[in-house]
Amino acid sequence: MQSLCNDSACYSDEFHLNQGVNHALNDLIRGVFAQGATDLYLMEGESPRVRLDGVLAHTDLPVVEREELAEIWRACAVDPLIVHDCDASYELAGIGRLRVNLFHSLGRLAVAARPIRSEIPDFASLNLPSDLLSGWMQRRAGLVLVTGPTGSGKSTTLASCLEWVNLTQSRHVVTIEDPIEYLFQNQQSFFSQREVRRDTEDFAVALRAALRQSPDVIMVGEIRDPETAAIALRAAETGHLVISTLHSSGVVDTLERLSHILESHKTSIATSEMLSHQLIGVISQQLLPCLHGGLIPAFEYLQNEGATRPWIAEQKHGEIADHVSRAADPTSTMSFLHSLVFAVKQGLVDQEIARSAANRPQDFDRAMRGIA
C-alpha cells in the first residue's frame, strides 16, 4: 500500500488541544482519512494500519514511537501512566473531531481512531428499509432498537434515522453517546448532544436528566445495564420516542437479552409486559462486501404488532423466531436468511459470502433453490 500521507493532505494550523502533538503524526492522521480510511490503528513500535471498505490493510508508513502516542493521550487529557484504556475525542484541523479509544497492549500504547462525521448518509445511500424506518421515526412514543455486532453500522443507522427526523419534523432530540460519532446541524429539529464523561456522568444519569429537558426523541447510544434499560422503557411509556442499540445478533437474541437485562433490575419496574406494549420494532444488521465496492447491510427486522405483542409479554421467543423465519410481508418483518437471498439475487453480494454469513448455510442453499 502506498504512503497515505502527502503534501495535499497536510495542514499547518492546529486546534489548541493538539499543540503538543507533532505535525508529522497529525499529518499522517489527516492523510489516511483523506484517502477514504474509516479507521486508523496506531500501536507503539508498529506501522499504522487502516480499515478500507471493511478490510484491515497494512501501510508503508513509519513506525509510531511511544512518545508520539503519549502526546495523543495527553492531548485527550488522559495520562498514559495512570489510565489503561479510555474512550475520548480528539480534535484536529482539517478533519474535525475523531472518536478515539486509547489503550495498552502488552505494555505498549495504542490508539484506535475514527472520524466523527458531520455528513450523515440518508436511508437510500445506506440501502436501509426506508419505509419501515421512516414509519418508526414518525411515532410519537415507543422504543426502537438497532442491533448487531461491533462494526455492523449501528451508529450510522441511528444517525440516518435521526437525520430523517431532523429534515422532516420539528422535534427536540436529545442524544446520549459514548462517545459522539456524528455531529448534527439543526434543521427542522433541535439537537442536544451529550457525551458520557464529557457532558454527563453515565448513560443512566443523562437519561434521567433528559426527561427534564422536554425532549421528543431520546437517542441512547447503547443499553448497557439494567438501570439504563428500565429508564429507557419508562421514557417510552411516558410519551417519548426512544431509539437505542444493543450488541445482539438478531431479533430473538435482542428480545432475549433485553428481557434478561430488565429482569435483573433491582426494582423490577420494567417488565416484559411493558416491553410488549412499548416496543415499536427491532432491526438487526451485519455488513457484507458489496460486488460494486464498499459494504452493504443484511437485515433482520420485526415490527411489533398484533400477534407478536403477547409473545413478547410471555417471552415466547420460539414463536417469534418462527414468525420471523416465515414472514410473508417484507414491509414489516424480514429474516436474515431472506435478506441474504435477496441481496444475492439482486446482484449485490457474492453468493458464497452470503452463504458464509447465514446462520445455517444449508437453509441458505434451500432458499436459493426456492425451497421454503
ABEGO torsion letter per residue (X at the ends): XBBABBAAABBABBBAAAAABBAAAAAAAAAAAAAGBABBBBBBGBBBBBBBGGBBBBBABBBBBAAAAAAAAAAAGBBAAABABBBBBBBBBGAEBBBBBBBBBGGBBBBBBBBBBABBBBAAAAGBBAAAAAAAAABABEBBBBBEBBGAGAAAAAAAAAAAAAAABBBBBBBBBOBBABBBBBBABBBBBBBBGAABABAAAAAAAAAAAGBABBBBABBABAAAAAAAAAAAAAGBBBBBBBBBABAAAAAAAAAAAAAABAAGABBAAAAAAABABBBBBBBBBBAAEEBBBBBBBBBBBEAAAAAAAAGBAAAAAAAAAABABAAABBBAAAAAAAAAAAGABBAAAAAAABABAAAAAAAAAGBX
